[in-house]
Amino acid sequence: MAENEAFPENGDEEALDPRRVAAILDAVEAEDAARLRVLLEPLHAADIADLLEQISPSERRTFVRLYSDEIDGDILSEIDDSIREEVIEALPRDVLAEAVRELETDDVVDILEDLEGPQQAMILSALEAADRVAVEQAMAYPEYSAGRLMQREVVVAPDHWTVGETIDHLRGAEWLPDQFYHVILVDPRMKPKGYVTLGRLLSSRRDVGLRTIMEDSFRTVQATEEEADVAYIFNQYHLISCPVVDENDRLVGVITIDDAMNVLDEEHEEDMLRLAGVGDESSISDGVIDTVKSRFPWLFVNLITANLAALVISRFEGTISALVALAALMPIVASMGGNAGTQSLTVAVRALATRDLTGSNALRVVRREAGVGLINGIAFALIMGLSGWLIFGAPLLGAVLGVALIVNLFVAALAGTLVPLLLNRVGFDPALSSGTFVTTLTDVIGFFAFLGLATLVLL
């Protein structure tokens, strides 16, 4: 490939376009470190992290060896958890040490959470004493808590200061976080009393007191609060940052919107993976054995539930033998019920995750889904009942098929809503468990209704 070949610039086209990826892999295969740096130079850290996830393990090892001097904290923090440990093991100690020194404490904690003890110790030893203490204190909080999510670098000002005093303090500070959105106002005991946005600070007169321009959105979270609850607060109240306090309500850190939105994204991704029964940490970079381990248990559960449906069918062996057309129509009943159940289930699980489905409105939602299932059932019963009559020349067969569809779509709509509600009530993750139960119910009820009615009416 010509050295001067043009590639799309960021913003014009997708940064990881196929031509660039192909050129990067060619450079990796040729072990051309200089060419690799040229190709990667315009890419964002997140793009480089995505590339590392997409390539094979052998290509990744060569890539890291050739490009290790350029892997900084930004790239390290963007790398997917599934391959981060592998990349860290391949990096030279001095490169890793320099990379983690560039990171905020929350990013360091995020990296440490997925590493084994020796690697954690290696990274902690690379930090300066003050940063190491801050990270160790954050790691002492429960996993998936606000204390793990927060960064310790906080911009504060006494709540009795004026705008002028605050601006002078910020300009004279030896160090400030790379990004911050609020100046947090504290009392002499380091208890947060409010915060002021940088916009309000810069647009106000110097003699204005900070208390008079505090934001109404101010609220705090406990360091032990679950990170999912923190993300919900950010999303619900449109926060940009939120102070974190200890058990004595003293300021210990701050959570910013980017970290909160990452939690929301991870929650949504986990729900999608769990609904599909592939585990909540599956990744395209996983090997064959790891992928089998995550999927086999749920396929085994599905095998057991499928045998329950097969057991129901076997009870009507004589009916099916007498009317072979039933065998052709059974998949329609099961498929329609399964799809209707999945529709209701997806809506319910999503509403539970966003806390839109609660005890106060559950009955109304269940009634709505039941109504939808009944109406859809009647509509498809008319369509398929008429089709069954015309195709097989048996009006009663069409009627049996129609009634079975009404029953199964109604049950599917109810099950898709009630099952996740009940599982959530007893403390199980509805995203992880609901699909199996709903599928089993719709299959068993659908086959029993269809074959049972056929036995009563047609024989």
C-alpha positions, 0 to 999 in steps of 0.5 A: 500500500502506498505510503501517501494513500489517503484515508478518511479523516475523523468526522468524514467517515467512520474512523475504523473503515475497512481500508484502514483496518486492512492497512493496520493488519498488514503493518502488524503482519509485516511488523512495521512499527513506523507504518503502524504509528502513522496509521494509528496517529489520527485515531481516537483512543476509543477507536484504537481500543475497539481495534484491539478487541476486534483483532485475533489474540495473536495479532493483538500480541504483535500489535501491543509489542509494536505499539507499546510505547504509544499506549497511554492512559486514555487507550488503557481506560477504553480497552474492553474488560474482556481483553484488558488483562491480556493487554496489561500483561503484554505491556512493559512495566515502565509503559504501564506505570506511565499510563496509569499515572495519567489517569484519574482515580476512578479510571484506575479503580475501573482497571484494577477491579478486573485484575488479579492480585499481583497485577493490582499490586504492580499498578498500585506500586506505579502510582504516587503515594497520594494517588495510591492511597486514594485508589486503595480507599476507593477499592475498600468500598463495596463492588458496584458502589458509588465509592468505586465509581467516583473520582477523588479529584474534586474542586471545592470552595468554602460556601462563604466565598465570593465569585472573585475569591473562587476564580482567583483560587482556581487560577492560582491552583497548582493542579486541577482535574482535566475536566470538571463541571461544578465547584462544590461548596463545603462548610468547615467540616467538609460537608457539601452544601451546594455547587456552582456551575462554571458557566454561572461562576464566569458570568457573575460579578466578582462580589457575588456570593457563591451561595446566591448562584447555587444550582437547584439540582444539587444532591449528594449520594452515599459512597455505599450506594449502588452504582445502578441507583446512582446512574438512575439519579443522573438520568432521572434528574439530568445531573452533570456531576454529583458529590459523594459523601461518607457515613458522616456526610463529609465529601469524599469524591464526585461522580461525573456524567460520563461515568454514570452513563457508562453504568447505564450502557453496561446495564442495558448491554447486560440486560440484552445479553441475559435476555438472549441467554449468553451471559452478561459478560460475553464479548466478540473477543472471547475464545471458543471455550469461554463462549461455550461456558457462557452459553451451554447452561442456558441451552441446557435449561432450554433443553429441559423446558423443550422436553416439557413441551414434548411431553405435552405433545406426546400425550396427544399422540393418538390425536396427531396420528388421526389428524396429520394436519395438526402436526403442520399447524402446531409450530404456528401456535408455538411461534406466535405465542413465543413472539408475543411473549417476547414482546411483552417480556422485553417491554416489562424488563426494560420498564423494570430496569428504568423503574417505570414499571412499579407496584403502583402501575403494575396492575394497569400495565398487566391489564393493558398487555392482557388486552393487547394479547386478547385483541391480537389473538382474536385478529390472528385467530380470524386470519389463521382460522380462515386459512386453516379452513381454506387450506385443509377444507375443515371448518372445525380445524380452522376454529380449533386453530383460532381458539388456540391462538387466542388462548396462547397469545393472551397467556403469552402477553400475561406471562411476558409481564407477570413473570418478570414482575414476580421474579423481580419481587422475589429478588431474581434478575428478570432479564436473566430468568424470565425468557425461559419461563415465558417460553415454557409457558407459551409452548406448554399452554399453546400445545395443550390448548391446540391439541386438547381442543382438537381431541375434544372437537375433531375426534 
